[in-house]
């Protein structure tokens, strides 16, 4: 695939994921996080299964033998991540949430070092520290004394919970042998099934107008289905390590979309976001040049992590 086309596909995937942050923030005024999570995965499951069959031609029996891991993955990476993220976005806003989420490559690298024994250079450590400093700026609004006195925002903490859930998901993903799109499709089915009892208890919220319905359609079709396909194509062509650098576009696109839609933006999120991006870049850049390449991935195609780590954003 020509390099320009690859760059375009990866950038477009991040643009779609940025829209997920912005439109879910708007939808939070109409649809509760549980319902939005259910709509996203229940409506995306069949298209993902179809794409998996067309692109990967998987051995469904072999994939089914890993059902326990797919169930665990769906709880952490699909249901848990989306619930925490959407609940947090509703309170803290799309831009702040995207900046906090941008730390995920650093948290995954740190978790891989602690729990899987991955080696890290000093520059990587500096990058991770910078990324955490940037998030601290966002969480404290640039005023740590006041933040500790008044307490952190609930929305910020919920988004941090989503970061933790995604980190766990990414580390567990190393156990899977199921192809990435197939794995996500099966996990979407599990997410739908496991949420049915929750929906029966909480009820299911419908969008209040046509705009809300279109926003849900966007989240299902573009960030969830098309985003996966585009990222997979670009990651296979460029390699997951180099593709991971493009994730830095996510908060940038989120800010641009939010500005175009007239959404409020906290200056501390911009400053902290810049620090996060520098830290993540250092972590990704070093891993790209020192780590052993692995098979391309699609929930977070981050760094040079194995399958299952490409962003379900």
C-alpha positions as CSV (number, residue, x, y, z in Angstrom):
1,X,0.0,0.0,0.0
2,X,1.4,3.5,-0.9
3,X,2.7,5.4,2.2
4,X,0.4,8.3,1.6
5,X,-2.6,6.1,1.6
6,X,-1.5,4.4,4.8
7,X,-1.0,7.7,6.5
8,X,-4.5,8.8,5.4
9,X,-6.1,5.6,6.7
10,X,-4.4,5.9,10.1
11,X,-5.3,9.5,10.4
12,X,-8.9,8.9,9.4
13,X,-9.2,6.2,12.0
14,X,-8.1,8.6,14.7
15,X,-10.5,11.2,13.4
16,X,-13.4,8.7,13.7
17,X,-12.3,7.9,17.3
18,X,-12.1,11.6,18.2
19,X,-15.7,11.9,17.0
20,X,-16.6,9.1,19.5
21,X,-15.4,11.4,22.4
22,X,-17.2,14.4,21.1
23,X,-20.5,12.8,20.2
24,X,-20.7,10.7,23.3
25,X,-20.3,13.9,25.3
26,X,-23.3,15.4,23.4
27,X,-25.2,12.1,23.8
28,X,-24.7,12.1,27.6
29,X,-27.5,14.7,27.7
30,X,-29.9,12.2,26.2
31,X,-28.6,8.6,26.8
32,X,-27.1,7.2,29.9
33,X,-23.7,5.4,29.8
34,X,-25.2,1.9,30.2
35,X,-27.6,2.3,27.3
36,X,-24.9,3.9,25.1
37,X,-22.5,1.1,25.8
38,X,-25.2,-1.5,25.0
39,X,-26.2,0.3,21.8
40,X,-22.6,0.5,20.6
41,X,-21.7,-3.2,21.0
42,X,-25.1,-4.8,20.2
43,X,-25.4,-2.8,16.9
44,X,-21.7,-3.3,16.0
45,X,-21.5,-7.1,16.7
46,X,-22.9,-8.3,13.4
47,X,-20.9,-5.9,11.2
48,X,-17.7,-6.8,13.0
49,X,-18.5,-10.5,12.6
50,X,-19.0,-9.9,8.9
51,X,-15.8,-8.0,8.5
52,X,-13.9,-10.6,10.5
53,X,-15.2,-13.3,8.1
54,X,-14.4,-11.3,5.0
55,X,-10.9,-10.2,6.0
56,X,-9.5,-12.9,8.4
57,X,-11.4,-16.0,7.4
58,X,-10.9,-17.3,11.0
59,X,-11.1,-20.8,12.4
60,X,-14.2,-20.2,14.5
61,X,-13.8,-23.4,16.5
62,X,-10.3,-22.4,17.5
63,X,-11.6,-18.9,18.5
64,X,-14.4,-20.5,20.5
65,X,-11.9,-22.5,22.5
66,X,-10.6,-19.2,23.9
67,X,-14.1,-18.1,25.0
68,X,-13.2,-17.6,28.6
69,X,-10.5,-15.1,27.6
70,X,-12.9,-13.4,25.2
71,X,-15.4,-13.1,28.0
72,X,-12.8,-11.5,30.3
73,X,-11.7,-9.2,27.5
74,X,-15.2,-8.1,26.8
75,X,-15.7,-7.2,30.5
76,X,-12.6,-5.1,30.7
77,X,-12.0,-3.8,27.2
78,X,-15.5,-3.4,25.8
79,X,-18.1,-3.1,28.5
80,X,-15.9,-1.8,31.4
81,X,-13.9,0.6,29.3
82,X,-16.9,2.1,27.5
83,X,-19.0,2.4,30.6
84,X,-16.3,4.2,32.5
85,X,-15.3,6.4,29.5
86,X,-18.9,7.4,28.7
87,X,-19.7,8.1,32.3
88,X,-16.6,10.2,32.7
89,X,-17.1,12.1,29.4
90,X,-20.5,13.1,30.6
91,X,-19.0,14.9,33.5
92,X,-15.5,16.0,32.4
93,X,-16.0,16.7,28.7
94,X,-14.6,15.2,25.5
95,X,-11.3,17.1,25.3
96,X,-10.2,16.4,28.9
97,X,-11.3,12.8,28.5
98,X,-9.3,12.4,25.3
99,X,-6.2,13.9,26.9
100,X,-6.4,11.6,29.9
101,X,-6.9,8.6,27.6
102,X,-3.9,9.6,25.6
103,X,-1.7,8.3,28.5
104,X,-2.8,4.7,27.6
105,X,0.4,3.8,25.6
106,X,2.5,4.8,28.6
107,X,0.4,2.8,31.1
108,X,0.5,-0.2,28.9
109,X,4.2,0.0,28.5
110,X,4.6,0.4,32.3
111,X,2.3,-2.6,33.0
112,X,4.1,-4.7,30.5
113,X,7.4,-3.9,32.2
114,X,6.0,-4.7,35.7
115,X,3.9,-7.8,35.0
116,X,5.5,-9.2,31.8
117,X,9.1,-8.4,32.3
118,X,9.5,-6.1,29.3
119,X,12.7,-4.1,29.4
120,X,12.6,-0.3,29.5
121,X,15.3,2.3,28.7
122,X,15.9,5.4,30.7
123,X,14.3,7.5,28.0
124,X,11.2,5.4,28.1
125,X,11.0,5.9,31.9
126,X,11.3,9.7,31.3
127,X,8.6,9.5,28.7
128,X,6.2,7.7,31.1
129,X,6.9,10.1,33.9
130,X,6.2,13.1,31.5
131,X,3.0,11.5,30.5
132,X,1.8,11.1,34.1
133,X,2.9,14.7,34.8
134,X,0.7,15.8,31.9
135,X,-2.3,13.9,33.2
136,X,-1.6,15.4,36.7
137,X,-1.8,18.9,35.1
138,X,-5.2,18.0,33.6
139,X,-6.6,16.5,36.8
140,X,-5.5,19.4,38.9
141,X,-6.4,22.1,36.5
142,X,-2.8,23.4,36.8
143,X,-3.3,24.0,40.5
144,X,-2.4,20.9,42.5
145,X,-2.8,22.6,45.9
146,X,-6.4,23.6,45.2
147,X,-7.2,20.2,43.6
148,X,-6.0,18.3,46.6
149,X,-7.9,20.6,48.9
150,X,-11.2,20.4,46.9
151,X,-10.8,16.8,45.6
152,X,-10.5,15.5,42.1
153,X,-13.5,15.6,39.7
154,X,-15.5,12.4,39.5
155,X,-15.5,12.5,35.7
156,X,-11.7,12.6,35.6
157,X,-11.4,9.6,37.9
158,X,-13.9,7.6,35.8
159,X,-11.8,8.3,32.7
160,X,-8.7,7.2,34.6
161,X,-10.7,4.0,35.5
162,X,-11.2,3.5,31.8
163,X,-7.5,3.8,31.2
164,X,-6.8,1.1,33.8
165,X,-9.5,-1.1,32.3
166,X,-7.9,-0.7,28.8
167,X,-4.4,-1.4,30.2
168,X,-5.6,-4.7,31.8
169,X,-7.3,-5.6,28.5
170,X,-4.2,-5.0,26.5
171,X,-2.0,-7.1,28.8
172,X,-4.4,-10.0,28.9
173,X,-4.6,-9.8,25.1
174,X,-1.2,-11.4,24.8
175,X,-2.7,-14.7,25.7
176,X,-5.0,-14.8,22.7
177,X,-4.3,-16.5,19.4
178,X,-7.6,-15.5,17.8
179,X,-7.1,-12.9,15.0
180,X,-7.7,-9.3,16.1
181,X,-11.0,-8.4,14.3
182,X,-12.4,-11.8,15.1
183,X,-11.5,-11.4,18.7
184,X,-13.2,-8.0,18.9
185,X,-16.3,-9.3,17.1
186,X,-16.7,-12.2,19.6
187,X,-16.1,-9.9,22.5
188,X,-18.8,-7.6,21.2
189,X,-21.2,-10.5,21.2
190,X,-20.2,-11.3,24.8
191,X,-20.5,-7.7,25.8
192,X,-24.1,-7.6,24.4
193,X,-25.1,-10.8,26.2
194,X,-23.5,-9.9,29.6
195,X,-25.2,-6.4,29.4
196,X,-28.7,-7.8,28.9
197,X,-29.3,-8.5,32.7
198,X,-28.0,-5.0,33.4
199,X,-30.3,-3.4,30.9
200,X,-33.2,-5.4,32.3
201,X,-32.5,-3.8,35.7
202,X,-31.6,-0.3,34.7
203,X,-33.8,0.1,31.6
204,X,-32.8,1.2,28.1
205,X,-32.6,4.8,27.2
206,X,-33.5,5.9,23.6
207,X,-32.1,9.0,22.0
208,X,-34.5,11.9,22.3
209,X,-34.3,13.2,18.7
210,X,-33.0,12.5,15.3
211,X,-29.6,14.1,16.2
212,X,-29.2,11.6,19.0
213,X,-30.0,8.7,16.8
214,X,-27.5,9.9,14.2
215,X,-24.9,10.3,16.9
216,X,-25.4,6.6,17.9
217,X,-25.2,5.5,14.3
218,X,-21.9,7.5,14.0
219,X,-20.4,5.8,17.1
220,X,-21.4,2.3,15.8
221,X,-20.4,2.7,12.2
222,X,-17.4,4.9,12.2
223,X,-15.3,4.6,15.4
224,X,-16.3,1.0,16.1
225,X,-16.6,-0.7,12.7
226,X,-14.9,1.5,10.1
227,X,-12.2,2.6,12.6
228,X,-11.2,-1.0,13.2
229,X,-11.0,-1.7,9.5
230,X,-9.0,1.4,8.7
231,X,-6.6,0.9,11.6
232,X,-6.0,-2.7,10.7
233,X,-5.2,-1.9,7.1
234,X,-2.8,0.9,8.0
235,X,-1.2,-1.0,10.8
236,X,-0.5,-4.0,8.6
237,X,1.1,-1.8,5.9
238,X,3.1,0.5,8.2
239,X,3.7,-1.8,11.2
240,X,2.1,-1.5,14.6
241,X,5.1,0.3,16.2
242,X,5.0,3.2,13.7
243,X,1.2,3.1,13.5
244,X,1.1,3.7,17.3
245,X,2.6,7.2,16.8
246,X,-0.6,8.2,15.0
247,X,-2.6,7.8,18.2
248,X,-1.2,11.2,19.2
249,X,-3.6,12.6,16.7
250,X,-6.6,11.6,18.8
251,X,-6.6,14.5,21.3
252,X,-5.7,16.9,18.5
253,X,-8.7,15.9,16.4
254,X,-10.9,15.9,19.5
255,X,-9.9,19.5,20.2
256,X,-10.6,20.5,16.6
257,X,-14.0,18.8,16.5
258,X,-15.0,20.3,19.9
259,X,-14.0,23.8,18.7
260,X,-16.0,23.4,15.5
261,X,-19.0,22.4,17.5
262,X,-18.6,25.2,20.0
263,X,-17.8,22.8,23.0
264,X,-16.0,24.3,26.0
265,X,-12.2,23.6,26.4
266,X,-10.2,23.8,29.6
267,X,-6.8,25.5,29.0
268,X,-5.2,23.1,31.5
269,X,-6.3,20.3,29.2
270,X,-4.4,21.8,26.3
271,X,-1.2,22.3,28.4
272,X,-1.4,18.9,30.1
273,X,-2.2,17.3,26.8
274,X,0.9,18.7,25.2
275,X,3.1,17.2,28.0
276,X,1.3,13.9,27.7
277,X,1.9,13.8,23.9
278,X,5.6,14.4,24.4
279,X,5.9,11.7,27.0
280,X,4.0,9.2,25.0
281,X,6.1,10.0,21.9
282,X,9.3,9.3,23.8
283,X,7.9,6.0,25.0
284,X,6.6,5.0,21.6
285,X,9.7,6.2,19.7
286,X,12.1,4.2,21.8
287,X,10.0,1.1,21.7
288,X,9.8,1.4,18.0
289,X,13.6,1.3,17.6
290,X,14.4,-1.3,20.3
291,X,11.6,-3.7,20.5
292,X,11.3,-6.9,18.5
293,X,8.5,-6.4,15.9
294,X,5.4,-8.5,16.4
295,X,2.4,-9.4,14.3
296,X,0.4,-6.4,13.2
297,X,-2.7,-5.5,15.3
298,X,-5.7,-3.4,15.0
299,X,-7.9,-1.5,20.0
300,X,-4.7,-0.1,20.2
301,X,-2.2,-1.0,17.5
302,X,-0.1,0.9,20.1
303,X,3.6,0.8,20.2
304,X,4.6,-2.7,19.3
305,X,2.2,-4.5,21.5
306,X,0.6,-7.8,20.4
307,X,-2.8,-8.5,19.0
308,X,-5.8,-7.1,20.7
309,X,-4.1,-3.8,21.6
310,X,-5.6,-1.7,18.8
311,X,-7.8,1.1,20.0
312,X,-11.5,0.4,20.5
313,X,-11.9,4.1,20.9
